[in-house]
Amino acid sequence: MAKSLSYQEALTQGLVYPGSEQEALKLTGGGKGFASSEAFKKAFDTSYQAKKSEVDALTGKVQSLADINKEANRLWSAAMGASTKAYGGALNRYYGYVQSTDFYKQTSPSYARWYRVDQTRDLINREIDRLASQQKGLSGTMEQAMAKYKATSEKAVEAEKRETGAAAAARKRLTRGTAGLLAKAGGAGGMVGTGLPMLGEGTSSQLGEEGQLGKRVKL
């Protein structure tokens, strides 16, 4: 069940994604009002999914650079193992491949054509380390935020179960109490809720015997 929360309450309960505080503040008019817990959850999920996309993109970049390294090493090894006659062509294939990659085009140092494979590898590995560090930071924030979010959600579910159970128990007690009262009121065969005998029973049924009008009246 959705509840109205202030910004501070949502923040305390882990419903505000780290770094997305402004989005959550907008829901409460700059922190002056309230918003439903569902609205905060939707904003949290939007921010979480955006960060997940960033992490996925970084993962793709790291894999792409690792693939470049692998192919560059293969071409370099082929050139180093080539005959004197084939060496020039094999080395040019290595250079051509390196220069065709997005990594080279983005860095594009004028002297990159003369890099040896170890120099190329070192440059790529430094970039992989930088991206991996960024990826690790984002992933760590995501894990911590989601852990707090799940803990809050689980507590809310448990609280709702307790409330539902308490309401059901109260209804059950009320039903038992009502049934007991009805049984007491009508248990002796009387009219329910009055304590009076049923019509036609009790003293009125004696009419017509010795209590009839005119009976035993002597002049």
C-alpha positions in Angstrom: 0.0 0.0 0.0 1.4 3.4 -1.1 2.1 5.8 1.7 2.9 9.6 1.7 6.5 10.3 2.5 8.6 13.4 2.9 11.9 13.6 1.1 13.8 13.0 4.3 11.7 9.9 5.1 12.3 8.5 1.6 16.0 9.3 1.9 16.2 7.5 5.3 14.3 4.5 3.9 16.7 4.1 0.9 14.1 5.2 -1.7 16.4 7.9 -3.1 19.1 6.7 -5.4 22.6 8.1 -4.5 23.4 11.0 -6.9 19.8 11.4 -7.9 18.7 13.5 -5.0 17.4 16.4 -7.2 15.0 14.1 -9.0 13.5 13.0 -5.6 13.3 16.5 -4.3 11.2 17.5 -7.3 8.6 15.0 -6.2 8.1 16.9 -3.0 8.3 20.4 -4.3 11.9 20.9 -3.3 11.5 18.9 -0.1 8.6 21.0 1.3 5.8 18.5 0.6 5.1 14.8 0.4 5.0 12.2 -2.4 3.7 8.6 -2.5 6.2 5.8 -1.8 5.3 4.5 -5.2 6.5 7.7 -6.8 9.8 7.5 -5.0 10.2 3.9 -6.0 9.6 4.7 -9.6 12.2 7.5 -9.5 14.7 5.1 -7.8 14.2 2.5 -10.5 14.7 5.1 -13.3 18.0 6.2 -11.8 19.1 2.6 -11.1 18.4 1.5 -14.7 20.3 4.5 -16.0 23.4 3.6 -14.0 23.0 -0.1 -15.0 23.1 1.1 -18.7 26.4 3.0 -17.9 27.9 -0.1 -16.3 26.9 -2.2 -19.3 28.4 0.3 -21.7 31.7 0.3 -19.7 31.7 -3.5 -19.7 31.3 -3.4 -23.5 34.2 -1.0 -23.8 36.5 -3.1 -21.6 35.7 -6.2 -23.7 36.3 -4.3 -26.9 39.8 -3.1 -25.7 40.6 -6.6 -24.6 39.7 -7.9 -28.1 42.0 -5.2 -29.7 44.8 -6.3 -27.5 44.4 -9.9 -28.4 44.3 -9.2 -32.1 47.2 -6.8 -32.0 49.3 -9.3 -30.2 48.4 -12.0 -32.8 49.4 -9.8 -35.7 52.6 -8.6 -34.0 53.6 -12.2 -33.2 53.0 -13.1 -36.9 55.2 -10.2 -38.0 58.0 -11.1 -35.6 57.9 -14.7 -36.9 57.7 -13.8 -40.5 60.6 -14.3 -42.9 62.7 -11.3 -43.9 60.7 -11.1 -47.2 57.3 -11.2 -45.5 58.2 -9.1 -42.5 57.4 -5.7 -44.0 53.9 -6.8 -45.1 53.1 -8.6 -41.8 54.2 -5.5 -39.7 52.1 -3.2 -41.9 49.1 -5.5 -41.2 49.7 -4.9 -37.5 50.0 -1.2 -37.9 47.0 -1.1 -40.2 44.9 -2.9 -37.7 45.9 -0.7 -34.7 45.2 2.4 -36.7 41.7 1.1 -37.7 40.5 0.7 -34.2 38.3 3.3 -32.4 40.8 3.4 -29.6 43.5 4.6 -32.0 41.2 7.1 -33.7 40.2 8.6 -30.3 43.8 8.9 -29.1 45.4 9.3 -32.5 49.0 10.4 -31.6 51.0 11.2 -34.7 53.7 8.7 -33.7 51.3 5.8 -33.0 52.3 4.1 -36.3 55.7 3.3 -34.8 54.4 1.9 -31.5 55.6 -1.6 -30.8 53.0 -4.1 -29.6 54.1 -3.7 -26.0 53.6 0.0 -26.2 50.2 -0.4 -27.7 49.3 -3.0 -25.1 50.4 -0.7 -22.3 48.2 2.1 -23.6 45.2 -0.1 -23.9 45.7 -1.7 -20.5 45.9 1.7 -18.8 42.6 2.5 -20.5 41.1 -0.8 -19.4 42.2 -0.2 -15.8 40.6 3.3 -15.9 37.3 2.0 -17.2 37.3 -1.0 -14.8 37.8 1.3 -11.9 34.9 3.5 -13.0 32.8 0.4 -13.5 33.6 -0.9 -10.1 32.6 2.3 -8.4 29.3 2.4 -10.2 28.6 -1.2 -9.4 29.4 -0.8 -5.8 27.0 2.1 -5.4 24.3 0.2 -7.2 24.7 -2.8 -4.9 24.6 -0.8 -1.7 21.6 1.3 -2.9 19.7 -1.9 -4.0 20.5 -3.7 -0.7 19.0 -0.8 1.3 16.0 -0.5 -1.0 15.3 -4.3 -0.7 15.6 -4.1 3.1 13.0 -1.3 3.2 10.7 -3.2 0.8 10.9 -6.3 2.9 10.1 -4.4 6.1 7.1 -2.8 4.4 5.8 -6.2 3.3 6.2 -7.7 6.8 4.4 -4.7 8.3 1.5 -5.1 5.9 1.3 -8.8 6.7 1.1 -7.9 10.5 -1.6 -5.3 9.9 -3.6 -7.7 7.7 -3.2 -10.5 10.3 -4.3 -8.2 13.1 -7.4 -7.0 11.2 -8.4 -10.6 10.4 -8.0 -11.6 14.1 -10.2 -8.6 15.1 -12.9 -9.6 12.6 -12.7 -13.2 13.9 -13.1 -12.1 17.6 -16.0 -9.8 16.6 -17.8 -12.7 14.8 -17.3 -15.0 17.8 -18.6 -12.4 20.1 -21.7 -11.6 18.0 -22.5 -15.3 17.7 -22.3 -15.7 21.5 -24.7 -12.9 22.1 -27.2 -14.3 19.6 -27.0 -17.7 21.2 -27.6 -16.3 24.7 -30.5 -14.2 23.4 -32.3 -17.0 21.6 -31.0 -20.1 23.3 -34.1 -20.7 25.5 -36.4 -20.6 22.5 -37.4 -17.0 23.0 -37.4 -14.1 20.5 -33.9 -13.2 19.5 -32.7 -10.0 21.0 -35.7 -9.5 23.3 -35.5 -12.1 26.0 -39.2 -12.6 25.7 -40.9 -15.9 25.0 -42.1 -16.7 21.5 -45.6 -15.7 20.7 -48.1 -18.3 21.8 -45.8 -19.6 24.5 -45.5 -19.0 28.2 -48.4 -17.5 30.3 -50.4 -16.5 27.2 -50.8 -20.2 26.4 -52.7 -20.8 29.6 -55.6 -18.6 28.5 -58.5 -20.9 27.7 -58.0 -23.0 30.8 -58.9 -21.9 34.2 -57.9 -18.4 33.5 -60.6 -17.9 30.9 -63.1 -15.0 31.4 -66.2 -16.2 33.1 -64.7 -19.3 34.6 -65.6 -20.0 38.2 -67.6 -16.8 38.5 -70.5 -17.4 40.8 -73.5 -15.1 41.2 
